[in-house]
Structure formats: C-alpha cells, structure tokens
C-alpha cells in the first residue's frame, strides 16, 4: 500500500514513532442490502473501504474519494454510523500508527465495482447475511450502519 506524500514527509521527521491519524471508512449499502467489500492487498483480508484524511480534507469528501479510488464506485455519504478509536498497529516496515476512524453509511450512485488501485486484490458485493470472514472492527461498523435511525455508535464514557 503506497504511503501518501504528506505521511512520507512526516515519517521522515518522526521515524517509526506512534502517529495519531484521522481515518474514514465506508459501509456502502446498495438497494438490495448488499455490502461493498475489498480484499486488501496488504493482508489478504476482506474489509470495508477506508483510508486516511489528507491535510485540510473534510471526512465526508474523504470517504467519497477513498471509495472511488479503491473500487470505482461513486457514493453519497448518508450518515455517520460509528466513531471508533482503533488499537495501535505496527506496519511491516516498523511504522506505528493509531487511527480515530469515522465510519459512514454510504449509498452507491454510480460507477462499476472493480479493483481500481493497488490497495485491493478483489472488490465484491456481499449480502449482509453472507459476509466473508473479516476483522471484528469491520463487522461492528457494518452492524451499526445496518441499524435504522440516525444514531451514531461510540464507546460510552466510563
């Protein structure tokens, strides 16, 4: 997965230290209640589409950009369905990051689902009741996106 230029420059200053980054993800749901998923090139797992906000970018336009870049599908964000701090992670090159993710439920409005960059091995639509194996964080976001209402999910303060 290529590193965005702004992040490469930041890494040149901080090395592999833990970075706190803002991310977005999309649960794209079509009229038949199918979910758009990508099989990631970096780990081979199925996942919802996601990415990092670029400097100055707003979350909703960022997820529209990410979904199109990765899948060729044009979407309209309908609502925020979850706000989630992901656990810290270490990439194979030693870079460490932790993401605050804003997950959107999105509706497809055009384009053709396909592998549209080098971040994915496959792109496919799955019925909500027949999802492939994936990380729990993706299932949590899908569950929240499929619930009715406009409420967003977040971890309650203790």
MOHU-V521641 format. One record per residue. RES is the residue in three letters. SS is DSSP state (A for helix, B for strand, O for the rest). PHI is phi in radians with two decimals (999 if undefined). D_CENTER is the distance of its C-alpha to the mean C-alpha in Angstrom with 2 decimals. Layout:
RES,SS,PHI,D_CENTER ; RES,SS,PHI,D_CENTER
This chain:
UNK,O,999,13.79 ; UNK,O,-1.21,15.53 ; UNK,O,-1.56,15.45 ; UNK,O,-1.04,15.41 ; UNK,A,-0.95,19.09 ; UNK,A,-1.11,18.87 ; UNK,A,-1.32,17.37 ; UNK,A,-1.09,20.05 ; UNK,A,-1.14,22.67 ; UNK,A,-1.07,21.60 ; UNK,A,-1.09,21.67 ; UNK,A,-1.14,25.15 ; UNK,A,-1.65,26.34 ; UNK,A,-1.87,24.78 ; UNK,O,1.13,24.61 ; UNK,O,-1.67,22.47 ; UNK,O,-0.95,22.71 ; UNK,O,-1.07,19.89 ; UNK,B,-1.89,17.76 ; UNK,B,-1.66,16.08 ; UNK,B,-2.15,13.07 ; UNK,B,-1.66,11.09 ; UNK,B,-2.25,7.34 ; UNK,B,-2.32,5.31 ; UNK,B,-2.47,2.77 ; UNK,B,-2.29,5.25 ; UNK,B,-1.76,7.95 ; UNK,B,-1.57,10.21 ; UNK,B,-2.08,13.70 ; UNK,O,-1.55,16.77 ; UNK,O,-1.09,20.38 ; UNK,O,-1.65,21.05 ; UNK,O,1.11,18.36 ; UNK,B,-1.56,16.53 ; UNK,B,-1.91,12.81 ; UNK,B,-1.46,11.12 ; UNK,B,-2.23,9.78 ; UNK,B,-2.10,9.79 ; UNK,B,-1.71,12.01 ; UNK,B,-1.17,11.01 ; UNK,O,-1.27,14.02 ; UNK,O,-1.36,14.04 ; UNK,O,-2.34,14.54 ; UNK,O,1.33,15.12 ; UNK,O,-1.59,13.01 ; UNK,B,-1.32,11.33 ; UNK,B,-2.76,7.71 ; UNK,O,-1.32,5.38 ; UNK,B,-1.28,3.76 ; UNK,B,-2.75,1.81 ; UNK,B,-3.06,5.27 ; UNK,B,-1.71,8.43 ; UNK,O,-1.20,10.72 ; UNK,O,-1.50,13.94 ; UNK,O,-0.91,17.20 ; UNK,O,1.41,18.35 ; UNK,O,-1.47,15.33 ; UNK,O,-1.44,14.65 ; UNK,A,-1.05,11.28 ; UNK,A,-1.11,11.90 ; UNK,A,-1.07,13.06 ; UNK,A,-1.12,10.24 ; UNK,A,-1.27,7.69 ; UNK,A,-1.05,10.71 ; UNK,A,-1.10,11.19 ; UNK,A,-1.05,7.91 ; UNK,A,-1.08,8.27 ; UNK,A,-1.17,11.91 ; UNK,A,-1.03,11.87 ; UNK,A,-1.54,10.16 ; UNK,A,-2.20,11.80 ; UNK,O,1.38,14.65 ; UNK,B,-1.62,13.93 ; UNK,B,-1.61,14.72 ; UNK,B,-2.27,13.31 ; UNK,B,-2.09,14.63 ; UNK,B,-1.18,12.76 ; UNK,B,-1.72,15.14 ; UNK,B,-2.91,14.46 ; UNK,B,-1.38,12.54 ; UNK,B,-1.86,12.38 ; UNK,B,-2.79,11.55 ; UNK,B,-2.15,11.86 ; UNK,B,-2.55,11.50 ; UNK,B,-1.62,12.78 ; UNK,O,-1.40,11.64 ; UNK,O,-1.10,14.73 ; UNK,O,-1.03,15.88 ; UNK,B,-2.38,15.31 ; UNK,B,-2.11,17.53 ; UNK,O,-1.40,16.74 ; UNK,O,-0.98,19.57 ; UNK,O,-1.46,21.16 ; UNK,O,1.69,21.58 ; UNK,O,-1.08,19.16 ; UNK,B,-2.02,17.98 ; UNK,B,-2.62,15.07 ; UNK,B,-2.38,13.80 ; UNK,B,-1.99,10.80 ; UNK,B,-1.65,11.18 ; UNK,B,-1.84,7.92 ; UNK,B,-1.87,8.55 ; UNK,B,-1.70,7.13 ; UNK,B,-1.93,8.85 ; UNK,B,-1.49,10.86 ; UNK,B,-2.19,11.47 ; UNK,B,-1.99,14.55 ; UNK,B,-1.28,15.14 ; UNK,B,-2.24,18.18 ; UNK,B,2.97,18.89 ; UNK,B,1.45,18.30 ; UNK,O,-2.13,18.46 ; UNK,O,-1.13,15.72 ; UNK,O,-2.83,16.25 ; UNK,O,-1.19,15.14 ; UNK,O,-2.07,15.08 ; UNK,O,-2.75,14.64 ; UNK,O,-1.64,15.31 ; UNK,O,-1.50,11.87 ; UNK,B,-2.20,12.26 ; UNK,B,-1.64,15.45 ; UNK,B,-2.55,15.11 ; UNK,B,-2.35,13.47 ; UNK,B,-2.73,14.94 ; UNK,B,-1.68,15.37 ; UNK,B,-2.24,16.29 ; UNK,B,-1.05,18.49 ; UNK,O,-1.03,17.15 ; UNK,O,-1.67,20.12 ; UNK,O,-2.49,19.68 ; UNK,O,-1.35,16.23 ; UNK,O,-1.28,16.36 ; UNK,O,-1.06,16.23 ; UNK,B,-2.75,12.93 ; UNK,O,-1.10,12.18 ; UNK,A,-1.00,13.31 ; UNK,A,-1.06,10.38 ; UNK,A,-1.22,8.55 ; UNK,A,-1.10,12.00 ; UNK,A,-1.04,12.47 ; UNK,A,-1.17,9.72 ; UNK,A,-1.12,11.11 ; UNK,A,-1.00,14.54 ; UNK,A,-1.17,14.17 ; UNK,A,-1.17,12.94 ; UNK,A,-1.43,15.93 ; UNK,O,-1.23,18.39 ; UNK,O,-1.27,20.69 ; UNK,O,1.58,21.33 ; UNK,O,-1.84,19.62 ; UNK,O,-1.22,19.19 ; UNK,O,-1.77,16.15 ; UNK,B,-1.67,15.80 ; UNK,O,-2.72,16.28 ; UNK,O,-1.28,18.37 ; UNK,O,-1.19,21.94 ; UNK,O,-1.11,24.19 ; UNK,O,-1.60,26.79
